[in-house]
Amino acid sequence: MEIKIYNSLTNTIEPFKPIKPNELSIYVCGPTVYNDIHIGNARPVVFFDTVCRFFKTIGYNVKYVSNFTDIDDKIIKKAKEEGLTEKELAEKYITRYLRVCNEFNCEPAFCYPRVTEWIGDIADFIKELVQKGFAYQVGDNVYFRVRSSDKYGILSNQKLDDLEVGSRIDVESDKEDPRDFVLWKLTNDEGIKWDTEFGMGRPGWHTECCVMIDKIFGGPIDIHGGGNDLKFPHHENEIAQVYALHNHYIANYWIHNGRVDFNNQKMSKSLGNTVGAQKFLDEYNHNACRLMLVQNNYRQNVNFTYELMTPAQKDWEKMEKTYISLFRTLELANGLKEGEPIFDYKEAFLSEIANDFNTPNAITVLYQVMKDVNVLLRQKDKDYNVLNSYLKTIDMMFYVLGLKPEIKLLTEDQKKLVTEWYTARTNKDFEKADVLRQEINNQGIIL
């Protein structure tokens, strides 16, 4: 199966060729853990989880890494406000972040490196940049010398001389060039700091991921991902540093997802218009929340409104109802068994995902499968082998999309109870059926 990916580095859709056959190395920038994430932050979490699930489904061994930035000026400020150490604050929000990931049904990453665990390696990386002339120390900081890189701007498609100082470019008077960015900053504040040959201070944000990727993967990787807002300056600055020392672009494929707006305005903590991811999950079915995020093309921005959740909730309820009906029909007929998905539907679904992760079209294939199942379930004479193949087909599709219906196997006594209820309904013994249905509800059996 040919996989095509829109590569932000080249701005073209390219055939995917892994560095190692049937292996995927992927790194996604994680959160700065000074606050709870909102649904805009959750979008890359869900999207790249879907990407990894797809590759696993087609037989790849996946090594997925996502970091925690656990040291930052925002963390220091928030820790002081809450009367915690930086480590305690980071731990608090990491725990809450991972809970959100779990409720979105995201599979755990291979590892979640924390910046504070890699300070020595970061300092060594910066030292090498200085020794080779790509960085310099002046005043209280160490800066990357942007004009030393002839590749600067390759990701964001910007020319160095066109970059506007003061918009997304930090301004410090001691720089050789206003566009140079901080690698290490000296500080005498109350925040956590480390003593290196550059002095007592903290690393700059743009260097951290460069080092962790190199140390964990041992060189260039297949995919580096994150939200589109990270393309510049963060990812651009990462590439500049790594290309300077190692002559590669960190990843062969750069993938960026669109943002989530709220009522046609960029969702941002600074604007105070965020919808917390945990609040979102608390108010709606978790599967409906995930469905809302994956049913849109990943590269397009999503304008979130609460009204948007109504169709997502209804769509999930319909799918779950059909799935549970199929599962119970097979279970009561002792028809649950090993099997393979229906080939044509499997190929159609996976081909859509393989085409630059086109989840909207893939979900259309899923809806067609659901329609088929509803027709088959209404037939008097059922072919349980065919129904079982449909169940395996939906299981595969649900897995890739990260959807997980709530259903448990019945005990033998519960099977007998449900069978009696079906029989009473068929015989139009509604009084008995009502009594049996109440007992089914009391036992928490989902039909």
N, C-alpha and C positions, 0 to 999 in steps of 0.2 A: 504494500500500500504506500503510495507516494504521499508524503506529508509536505504541505506548503505553509510557510510562515511569513507574515509580514515582518521584515527586519527593519527596525527603526534606524539601524546604522546605515542602511543603504536606501531606505524608503522604497523598497520593492518587496514583492512577494517572491520568496525564493524556495526552492526545494530544500528540505531539511536533510542534512548529512551529519550524523553524529560523529564526534571525535573518535569514539570507540563503538564498534557495531553493537546494536541492541542495548546500548547504555545511554542514559541521559544524565548529564550533570547540570544542575540548575540552582541558581542563587537568586533570592528575592529580598530586596531591602525590607526589613521589618520596622516596627514602631520605635519611636523614642518614648520611653515608658515613664512619662510624667503625668499622664492622664488616661482616661478610658478612651477607646477608639470609637469613632462614629461610623456610620454605614459607608461613607466614602472611603475610609481607611479599610473597611472590611471587604470592599470590592476586589482588590488584588489578592487578598487572602483566599477568597472563594474562587476567583478565576484561576489562579495558579495551582490551586488544589485540583481543579478540574483538569488542567493541563497534565498534571502528574498522573491522575487517574486514567486519562486516555492512554498515555504512554505505557503504563503498567498493563492495561487491558490488551494492548497489541504486542505484549511480550518484552518490553524494555525493563531493564533494571534501573531504577530511578534513585539518584542521590540528590535529594532536595534539601537545601539549607536556607534558613532565614534567620537573620540576626536580631538581637535586641540592642539598641543604643541605650545603654544604662548609665551614661555620663554625659551631661549636657547642662548648659547654664539654666535651662528651664527646669531640669530635674533638681538642681541645687536650690533654685528659688522655691519650688513647690515643696521640697523636703523641709525647708526652713519654715514655710507657712504651716505645714502639718505637724511640725515638731518631730520629724523622723530623720534618720540618717539617709543619705542618698541611696545606700544599699537597701534599706528597709522600704523606702518609697518605690524603688525599682521592682523589688520583689512583690510588693503589693499589686502593682499594675501589670506585671508579667503574669501573675496568677489569674488576674481578671481577664487579661487578653487571651490566655490559653483556654479559659472557660468559654469565652465567646467562640473561639475556633472550634471547640468541641461541640458547642450547640449548633454551629453551622455545619456540623458533620465533616469537618476537615480532618484529613489524616495527619498524624504527627510528622514533622520534618525529620530528616536524618539527624540533625542537631540544630540547636538554637544558640549560636555563639554570642557571648556578651562582650562588648568592647573592653570592659575592665579586665577581662581575662587575657587580653592580647597587647597590653601596653608596651611590654618589652619588645615585641616584634614590630609594633608600630614605630617605636623610637628608632629601631634599627633600619627600618624602611626609610624613614625621614633622613637619617644620617647618610644613607647611600645616595639619596637624591641631592643632598648638600654636597657630598664629596664629588659627585659627577657634574655639578654645576647647574642642576635643574632646580635647586632651591637655595635659599640664603637666609641667614639670621640677621635681623636688624631690630633694634629696639627690644620690645618685649615679645616678639614673635618670630616664628620661622615661616617663610612664605614659599609657595611654589612659583617659579619664574615662568609665567604663562608664555612669554615670547620665546622661550627655549623650545617650545613644542610646535612643530609645523603641522600637527594634527588637531590643534585646538579648534573646536567648532565643528568637528566632523559629525558628531551625533546630532547636534541641534541645528545644523545647517546655517551656522552664523560665521561671519568673518570677524576676526579678532578686532579689527579697527571699527567695526560697526556696533560692537557691544556697548550698551548704554551704562555708564557708571552711575551707580546710585539706585537703580531699579532692583535688579537681583545681584548686583555686584557690590560687595562690601567696600566701604571707603575708609582707608586709614592713610594718614599723611606720610608714614614712614616707608611705604612701599616703593619699590623701584618703578612699578607700573600699577595704576589703580585696579587693574584687572587681576593682579596676583592674588592668590587666596591662601588662607592660613592652614598650615600643617600642624603647628604646635604653638600654643599661646601660653606665655608665662603669666602667672597670676599669684597674687598674695591675698586673695579673698578667703572666705571661710569654707569654701567648697573643697571637695576632695581633689587632690592633686598628686602628681608623681614627680620624683626627682630624677631627671635625666641629664645628659651632658648639655642639653639646651637650657637647663634650668628647671625650677619647680613650676609645673603647669599641667595642661591637659591637651589631648590631641584635637585636631580639627576634624570635623565631621566627615569631610570628603576622603580622608585617608583610611578610615577605619575598615570599610568594606574591602578596599583593595588588598589589605593585608590578610584579612580573614579568608577571603576567597583563595588567595595564593597558598596560604598555609593549609587549609582544609582540603583543597582539591589538587594542589601541587602544580598549578599552571592554568592555562586558559580552559574555559568551560564552554558548554554548548549554549546555554541560555542564561542571560542576566535579565531580570525583570523588575518591574515596579510600576507605580502610578505615573501617568504622563507628566505630572508636576515635578517629578524627579529628573526628568531628562536634562534640564538645565536649571541650575549649574551643577547639581550633585553628580549625575552620571557622566556629564561632560568632564568634570574635574577628576573623576575616577579614571577615565580613559587616559587623560593627559599624563597622569602620574605613572600608570602601569606601562603605557607605551614608551615613556621616557626610559624606564629601567629595563623592561622586558620585551619591548618591540612587538606587543600584541594588544588587541582591543578588549582584553579580559574575557569576552565571550564572542562566539561566532554569530550569535543571534541576540539582538536586544529587543525585548518585547515590553511595550508600555500600554497599560489599560487606560481608558478614559475615566474621567472623574464622575462623581455623583453630585449633581446640583440639587438645590432645594428651592422649589418654586421659582425656577429660572434664575437663581443666583448661586454662585459658587458656594458650596458647603465648606465652611471654615470655622475653626475654633476661634480665630481672631474676630470673625464677624458675628459670632454667637448664634449662628443659625444651624447648628449641627443637630442631627438625630442620632442619639447614642445607639451603638450596635446592641448593647445589652437590653436597652429599653425597647428597641425594635423587635428583638427576639422574644421579649416578655409579652409583647402585645399581640404578636401574630404567630401562627404555626411556623416552626423552624424551617420546615421544608418549603413553605410558601415564601419565606424570606429568601431562601437560597434560589428558588425558582425565579423570583423577581430579578435577581442579579444576573443569572445565567441566561435568561431568555432575551437579553439584549446583546447586540454585537459588542464584544469586549473593547473595541477601539473607539466606540462612540460614547459620548457623554450621556448619562442618564439623568433626566430631570425628575427627581423624586417628589411625589406628592402622596399624601395618605390615600387618596383615591386610587392611586396606582396599585395599591395592595389588594383592592377588592377583586379584580379579575385574577390576580395571582393566587389569592386564597381560594377562589371558586375553582380555578383550574386544578389546583392541588387536591382539593376535596373530591373532585370528579375522578382524578387519576387514582387516588388512594382507595376510593370506594370500589372502583373496577378491579384494582389489584387485590384487595382483600376478598372480594367475591370470587375471583379466580383462584386465589390461594385456598380459600375454605372449600370450594367445590372439589378441588383436587385432593385436599386433605381428607375430606369425609369419604371420598371414593378410594382412599389409599392410593392415589395417583401421583403423589409427590415422589419424585425420583431424580436421579442424576440425568443430565441431558445437555444438549447444546442449543444455543439460540438459533432461530430461523435464519438461514444463511443470507437470504436476500435482504432482510431487514437489518441484520447485523452489518452487512457491507454498506447499505445505504446510510445508516446512522453514523458509523465510524468514518465513512468517506466525507461526510459533512464536517465532522470534527477535524479530520485531517486537512481540510481546506481552510487553513488559518483559523481553526477553532470556531467554526461557524455553529455555535450552539443554538441560535434561533432556528436554523434549518434542521438541525438534528432533533430538536424538540418537536418539530412538525412530523418527523418520522415516528417519534414516540406516540404522538396523538393518533396517527393512523393505526398503529398497533393496538392502541386502546379501543378504537372503534371496532376493529376485527374481533377483539376479545368479547366485547359487549354483544356482538352478533352471535358468536359461538356459544356464549353462556345462555342465550335464550333458546337454543335448539334443544329439543326434547332428547334426542339421541346424541350424546356427547362423545367425542373422540378424545379420551383423556391423554393420549400420547401427544396429540396436536396441542391440546391445552397446556400440557407440561412444557412443550417447546416454546409456547408463547410466554409462559411464566419465566423461563430462562432468558428469553429475549428482553423482557422488561427488567429483569434483575440486572442484566448487563448494562442496559441504558441508564437505569437508576444509579448504578454504581458510578458510571462515568460522570454523570451530572451531580453526584453527591446527594441524591434524594434517598430517604430511608423511611418507608412506611412503618408505623408502629403495629406490629403483629407478633403474636406468640403462638407456638404450636399448642394444640388442645390436648388435654389428657384424654384417656379412653372414656372416662365418665363424662367429660365435657362434650366429646364427640357424640355420645349417646344422647345427651341433653339437646344438642343442636339438631340432631337427626329427628328426634321426636317433635321438635318445634316445626321443622320443615314439613314433616308428615301431617301435623295438625293443621298447618296452613293449607297444604294441598287438599286436605279433606274438608276444608272450610269449618273446622272446629275452632272458631275464633276465640271462644272462651278459654279453652285449654291452651291455645297458642299464646294468649295474653299472659297467662300464668307462667308458662315456660319462658316467655320472653323476659319477664320480670326477673326470673332466676338467672337467665343468661346475663342480664345487665348487672345483677347483684355480684356475679362472679367476675365482672370486668372483661367479659369475652367480647371482642370486636368482630362484628360481622359486616 
